[in-house]
């Protein structure tokens, strides 16, 4: 079995004696479901991802001009969950910065949405962090799902090449990128809107470390609105679903925020 000593030491420091059990669960098959609500055919998706996407409140974006942003949408499973639940004339902007991943996203949407729903989902390719620097975009979206690029330790353990490349700098670098994305998403959110922050990371710096920073920076201008589901374990700012205790689901961290009505757009 391939091992990376630095990787093992890092996660053993975080999870202690639990690490060996957790590690084995990460190497086992994911608990997937054939998700089909509002779709023309089911899409195989980690059960934890369904919970994360459904954490965007169903009342989000009921106004005629409402728009929801899926900020880092590929490969598209969570996008389908949101799209299948669209009501009224709500529109969904599914954004993916990577050209290659965006092609996969388009194929998933085209293959699983009927014509009416597909027409309400637009695909874009901007850098979601950079969009937060444009003041004319602030307060644009009624709801935002940010499934941020992360350490994805399940993938790392499943790939000898990825495991060999891993260093302790990886989670630090990704946490900086995640903060840029989350802080930008908050600026893009309308007052009264909901923002759901998701990673599939095990390192707390990418989870509570990033989510907690939003609360520290914006104070009363942001409120913590914990996810409704009970699966997984409580974390500082949300919940984390770990496969060793959730029948193979995850790992997935979910935190949810609201921007209070009457507050500033930024």
C-alpha positions as CSV (number, residue, x, y, z in Angstrom):
1,X,0.0,0.0,0.0
2,X,1.4,3.4,-1.0
3,X,1.9,5.9,1.8
4,X,3.2,9.4,2.2
5,X,4.7,9.9,5.6
6,X,4.0,13.6,5.7
7,X,0.4,13.1,4.7
8,X,-0.1,10.4,7.3
9,X,1.5,12.5,10.1
10,X,-0.6,15.6,9.2
11,X,-3.9,13.9,9.4
12,X,-3.0,11.8,12.4
13,X,-2.2,15.0,14.2
14,X,-5.7,16.3,13.3
15,X,-7.8,13.1,13.9
16,X,-5.6,11.2,16.4
17,X,-6.5,7.5,16.9
18,X,-9.5,7.9,14.6
19,X,-7.3,8.4,11.6
20,X,-6.7,4.8,10.7
21,X,-10.4,4.0,10.6
22,X,-11.2,7.2,8.8
23,X,-8.4,6.4,6.3
24,X,-9.8,3.0,5.5
25,X,-13.3,4.4,5.0
26,X,-11.9,7.0,2.5
27,X,-10.5,4.1,0.4
28,X,-13.9,2.3,0.4
29,X,-16.7,2.9,-2.1
30,X,-18.6,6.2,-1.7
31,X,-22.2,5.9,-0.6
32,X,-23.9,7.1,-3.7
33,X,-27.6,7.6,-4.6
34,X,-29.3,7.8,-7.9
35,X,-30.7,11.3,-7.6
36,X,-33.6,12.1,-9.9
37,X,-35.8,14.9,-8.4
38,X,-36.8,17.2,-11.3
39,X,-34.4,15.4,-13.7
40,X,-35.1,13.5,-16.9
41,X,-32.9,10.7,-15.7
42,X,-31.1,10.0,-12.4
43,X,-27.5,11.1,-11.7
44,X,-25.3,9.1,-9.4
45,X,-24.2,11.4,-6.6
46,X,-22.6,11.1,-3.1
47,X,-25.5,11.3,-0.6
48,X,-23.6,14.0,1.3
49,X,-23.5,16.1,-1.9
50,X,-27.3,15.9,-2.1
51,X,-27.6,17.2,1.5
52,X,-25.1,20.0,0.7
53,X,-27.0,21.2,-2.4
54,X,-30.3,21.0,-0.7
55,X,-29.0,23.3,2.1
56,X,-29.7,26.2,-0.1
57,X,-33.1,27.1,1.3
58,X,-36.0,26.2,-1.0
59,X,-37.5,29.6,-0.7
60,X,-34.4,31.1,-2.2
61,X,-35.1,33.1,-5.3
62,X,-38.9,33.0,-5.6
63,X,-39.1,36.5,-7.0
64,X,-39.5,36.8,-10.8
65,X,-36.1,38.2,-11.3
66,X,-34.3,36.0,-8.8
67,X,-30.9,34.5,-9.7
68,X,-28.9,31.8,-8.0
69,X,-25.2,31.2,-8.4
70,X,-23.4,27.9,-8.3
71,X,-20.0,29.4,-8.1
72,X,-17.8,26.3,-8.8
73,X,-20.2,24.0,-10.5
74,X,-18.4,21.2,-12.2
75,X,-18.8,18.3,-12.5
76,X,-22.5,19.3,-12.0
77,X,-24.1,17.0,-9.5
78,X,-25.0,19.7,-7.0
79,X,-26.0,21.9,-9.9
80,X,-28.6,19.3,-10.9
81,X,-30.0,19.2,-7.4
82,X,-30.5,23.0,-7.4
83,X,-31.8,23.0,-11.0
84,X,-34.3,20.2,-10.3
85,X,-35.8,22.3,-7.5
86,X,-36.1,25.6,-9.3
87,X,-39.5,27.3,-8.8
88,X,-41.2,30.2,-10.4
89,X,-39.0,32.0,-12.9
90,X,-35.8,31.6,-10.9
91,X,-32.6,31.4,-13.0
92,X,-29.4,29.5,-12.1
93,X,-26.0,30.6,-13.2
94,X,-23.7,27.6,-13.1
95,X,-20.1,28.8,-13.2
96,X,-16.9,26.9,-13.8
97,X,-13.5,28.5,-14.3
98,X,-11.8,25.5,-15.8
99,X,-12.5,25.0,-19.5
100,X,-12.1,21.2,-19.4
101,X,-14.4,20.9,-16.3
102,X,-16.9,23.3,-17.9
103,X,-17.3,20.9,-20.9
104,X,-18.1,18.1,-18.5
105,X,-20.6,20.4,-16.7
106,X,-22.4,21.2,-19.9
107,X,-22.7,17.5,-20.8
108,X,-24.2,16.7,-17.4
109,X,-26.7,19.5,-17.6
110,X,-27.7,18.7,-21.2
111,X,-28.1,15.0,-20.4
112,X,-30.2,15.4,-17.2
113,X,-32.4,18.5,-17.5
114,X,-35.6,18.8,-19.6
115,X,-35.8,21.7,-22.1
116,X,-37.7,24.0,-19.7
117,X,-35.2,23.7,-16.8
118,X,-32.2,23.7,-19.1
119,X,-33.3,27.0,-20.6
120,X,-33.2,28.5,-17.1
121,X,-29.6,27.4,-16.4
122,X,-26.8,29.4,-17.9
123,X,-23.2,28.3,-17.9
124,X,-20.3,30.8,-17.4
125,X,-16.5,30.5,-17.0
126,X,-15.4,33.5,-14.9
127,X,-13.1,33.5,-11.9
128,X,-15.6,33.7,-9.1
129,X,-13.1,35.3,-6.7
130,X,-12.3,38.1,-9.3
131,X,-16.0,38.9,-9.8
132,X,-16.1,40.0,-6.2
133,X,-13.8,42.9,-7.1
134,X,-16.5,44.4,-9.4
135,X,-18.7,46.6,-7.3
136,X,-21.4,46.6,-9.9
137,X,-21.9,42.9,-9.3
138,X,-22.3,43.2,-5.5
139,X,-25.7,42.1,-4.2
140,X,-26.6,40.4,-7.5
141,X,-27.5,36.9,-6.4
142,X,-30.4,35.8,-4.2
143,X,-28.6,32.6,-3.2
144,X,-25.1,31.2,-3.7
145,X,-23.6,27.7,-3.5
146,X,-19.8,27.7,-3.2
147,X,-18.4,24.2,-3.5
148,X,-14.8,25.4,-3.2
149,X,-11.8,23.6,-4.7
150,X,-10.2,21.8,-1.7
151,X,-7.7,19.2,-0.6
152,X,-10.1,16.3,-1.6
153,X,-8.2,13.8,0.5
154,X,-10.4,10.9,-0.7
155,X,-9.1,11.5,-4.2
156,X,-5.5,12.0,-3.0
157,X,-5.6,8.6,-1.2
158,X,-7.1,6.9,-4.3
159,X,-4.3,8.2,-6.6
160,X,-0.7,7.1,-6.1
161,X,0.5,10.1,-8.2
162,X,-1.6,12.6,-6.2
163,X,-0.5,11.2,-2.9
164,X,3.2,11.4,-3.9
165,X,2.8,15.1,-4.9
166,X,1.0,16.0,-1.6
167,X,2.8,18.4,0.8
168,X,1.7,20.3,3.9
169,X,1.7,23.5,1.8
170,X,-1.4,22.2,-0.1
171,X,-4.1,22.8,2.5
172,X,-2.5,26.2,3.3
173,X,-2.6,27.3,-0.3
174,X,-6.1,26.0,-0.8
175,X,-7.4,27.8,2.3
176,X,-6.2,31.1,0.8
177,X,-8.0,30.4,-2.4
178,X,-11.2,29.3,-0.5
179,X,-11.1,32.6,1.5
180,X,-10.9,34.6,-1.7
181,X,-13.9,32.8,-3.2
182,X,-16.0,32.9,0.0
183,X,-15.3,36.6,0.7
184,X,-16.2,37.4,-2.9
185,X,-19.4,35.3,-2.8
186,X,-20.5,37.3,0.3
187,X,-20.1,40.5,-1.7
188,X,-22.1,39.1,-4.6
189,X,-25.0,38.0,-2.2
190,X,-28.1,40.1,-1.9
191,X,-29.2,41.2,1.6
192,X,-31.7,38.6,2.7
193,X,-29.9,35.9,0.7
194,X,-28.3,32.6,1.7
195,X,-24.7,31.5,1.1
196,X,-23.7,27.8,1.4
197,X,-20.0,27.0,1.7
198,X,-19.0,23.5,1.0
199,X,-15.7,21.5,0.8
200,X,-14.8,17.8,0.7
201,X,-11.7,18.6,2.8
202,X,-10.6,17.0,6.1
203,X,-8.3,19.8,7.2
204,X,-10.1,22.3,9.5
205,X,-8.2,25.2,8.0
206,X,-10.2,24.7,4.8
207,X,-13.5,24.3,6.7
208,X,-14.1,26.2,10.0
209,X,-10.9,28.2,9.4
210,X,-12.4,29.8,6.3
211,X,-16.0,30.0,7.4
212,X,-15.0,31.5,10.7
213,X,-13.0,34.1,9.0
214,X,-16.2,35.4,7.3
215,X,-17.9,35.9,10.6
216,X,-14.8,37.6,12.0
217,X,-14.5,40.0,9.1
218,X,-18.2,41.0,8.7
219,X,-19.6,40.8,12.2
220,X,-23.2,41.8,12.3
221,X,-23.4,42.0,8.5
222,X,-23.4,38.2,8.3
223,X,-25.3,35.7,10.4
224,X,-24.6,32.0,10.8
225,X,-27.5,29.8,9.7
226,X,-26.6,26.2,10.3
227,X,-27.7,23.5,7.8
228,X,-31.0,21.7,8.6
229,X,-29.8,18.2,8.1
230,X,-28.7,16.0,11.1
231,X,-26.3,13.6,9.3
232,X,-22.7,13.9,10.3
233,X,-21.1,15.8,13.1
234,X,-21.3,19.3,14.5
235,X,-18.5,21.6,13.5
236,X,-17.7,25.1,14.6
237,X,-19.7,26.8,11.8
238,X,-21.7,24.0,10.4
239,X,-21.6,20.2,10.0
240,X,-19.1,17.7,8.6
241,X,-20.0,14.3,7.2
242,X,-17.2,11.8,7.5
243,X,-17.4,8.4,5.8
244,X,-16.3,6.3,8.9
245,X,-19.4,7.4,10.8
246,X,-21.9,8.1,7.9
247,X,-22.0,4.8,6.0
248,X,-19.5,5.9,3.4
249,X,-20.8,9.4,2.7
250,X,-18.5,12.3,2.4
251,X,-16.2,13.7,3.5
252,X,-18.2,16.9,3.1
253,X,-18.2,20.1,5.2
254,X,-21.2,22.4,5.0
255,X,-21.6,25.9,6.5
256,X,-24.5,28.2,5.7
257,X,-24.8,32.0,6.1
258,X,-27.4,34.7,5.6
259,X,-26.9,38.3,4.8
260,X,-29.5,40.1,7.0
261,X,-32.2,42.2,5.3
262,X,-31.6,45.9,5.5
263,X,-27.9,45.4,5.8
264,X,-25.2,46.7,3.4
265,X,-24.6,44.8,0.2
266,X,-20.9,44.6,1.1
